[in-house]
Every structure is written in C-alpha cells, then in structure tokens.
Amino acid sequence: MRKPQKPLKPPRLRKLSLLPGSRRGQRRAVQAVMLGCVLALAPATWTHAVADSRIRTVDGVPARDVAVVFGAGLWKGRPTPYLAHRLDTAAELYRTGKVKVVLVTGDNSRAEYDEPDAMRAYLTERGVPDGRIVSDYAGFDTWDSCVRAKKIFGVDRAVLVTQGFHIRRAIALCDAAGVESYGVGVAEPHDATWYYGGAREMFAAGKAALDAAFEPDPRFLGQQERGVTEALASAAAR
C-alpha cells in the first residue's frame, strides 16, 4: 500500500518593497523623494516671496492709474460669481479714487464667448464710465494678460484684482513681465470652487515659474494700442 503523499507547500512569495534593498539605495531613494517635494513646492514659494508684501485691501492699496481685472469665466453671457466679485472690487477702487482706468482682460477667442465685453457691461452698470474701461480681448491666461498689459497697453504700474488664491501668481507674473504691481485679493467663502482654485494654483505655479524664466510670447501679441493712454488723458482733462 502506497504511503499518502505530503501536501505540497505553496511557493514562498518574495516580500515586495518600494525601497531598494541596500541602505545606500534606500537613502538615495528618500533623498530623491525629498528633492522632488522641494522642486514641486519651489514655484509656490517663489510666488509667495515676490507677492506677500504687495497684497493689500481696497482701503490700503496705493493709488495707481490702472487696475487690471483678470477674466474668470461667463455663465449665459454674464460674469460668473467669482468674476462679478472681482469687478465689484474694481468698481470700488474706481469710486474711491484708487484707480482712474480699469483694464479688463479676458478670453474672446470665439465669437459667442466675449469676457471683456461682459466685464465692461457689468462695470458700467455699477457706475464706472465706459470711457474709463479698456478691453484686452486676448488675455487667454495670466501670463498673456500681464505681458499684453505692458507691451500692448503700456501699463508700467497697476493694481491687480483677482481672488486671494490667484493674486500671488498674478503679482509675480506681472512683476516678471515688467509691470510693478500691488494686488487686492478678493475674499470668497471656502466653497468647492475655492478649494478647487487653491489646489489648481499648486500646478499653475509651476507653469508660472517657467513663463517667468523663459518669457514666451503671448498666444496673440499684435500691435500697440492707445486705449489706456487715451482713457488716462480723458480722466486728466475732467
């Protein structure tokens, strides 16, 4: 009679490890992770270093000739709530004499989507004269808006108006583009949009650092425009 066979043992699986086997390899892996974290945070650190001392309230911001308001989307042809809040702040800056002209910069890449004209209409409804509003129809992103403010509209100094999570990047990029600026960060409730905007800034800061370093041309540059100069001359003639 045959002896019963012993059950076969399952093959031993090697323990998987995310770190190399040697201590030297592990040390290098940890150093690589730490370096990656430093590099990932460096752009955001740069925007804070450049901009923190230049963020003000409406009452505390130094007077400048021009306020720059960045686009933030439309809903059924009207400014989204975030954009409306930016425009409300710009209108207050104008009413209190902090600025003389408002440059609205946004996307008009499609005939059916016109941020600058919607921004202009909103401001005029709130008492800003149409002749004190200048439109930049090719402000496709923050870098483009800053470069065009300098090269196309001749803006050397400005008050920037946008939400708090975006204001540092806007100041840093305008500074890199040659526009000396202070910023008014519009306060918002910490809703889902606010958290999304804050998280997005971590990635946008990386692109901003590259824009500042390499200074690419905007998507559309075009000819110089006298809109800001003429609006300021009209304001001085009052």
C-alpha positions, 0 to 999 in steps of 0.5 A: 500500500502506497504511503499518502503523499505530503501536501505540497507547500505553496511557493514562498512569495518574495516580500515586495518593497518600494525601497531598494534593498541596500541602505545606500539605495534606500537613502538615495531613494528618500533623498530623491523623494525629498528633492522632488517635494522641494522642486514641486513646492519651489514655484509656490514659494517663489510666488509667495516671496515676490507677492506677500508684501504687495497684497493689500485691501481696497482701503490700503492699496496705493493709488495707481492709474490702472487696475487690471481685472483678470477674466474668470469665466461667463455663465449665459453671457454674464460674469460668473460669481467669482468674476462679478466679485472681482469687478465689484472690487474694481468698481470700488477702487474706481469710486474711491479714487484708487484707480482712474482706468480699469483694464479688463482682460479676458478670453474672446477667442470665439465669437459667442464667448466675449469676457471683456465685453461682459466685464465692461457691461457689468462695470458700467452698470455699477457706475464706472464710465465706459470711457474709463474701461479698456478691453484686452480681448486676448488675455487667454491666461495670466501670463498673456494678460500681464505681458499684453498689459505692458507691451500692448497697453503700456501699463508700467504700474497697476493694481491687480484684482483677482481672488486671494488664491490667484493674486500671488501668481498674478503679482509675480507674473506681472512683476516678471513681465515688467509691470510693478504691481500691488494686488487686492485679493478678493475674499470668497467663502471656502466653497468647492470652487475655492478649494478647487482654485487653491489646489489648481494654483499648486500646478499653475505655479509651476507653469508660472515659474517657467513663463517667468524664466523663459518669457514666451510670447503671448498666444496673440501679441499684435500691435500697440494700442492707445486705449489706456493712454487715451482713457488716462488723458480723458480722466486728466482733462475732467 
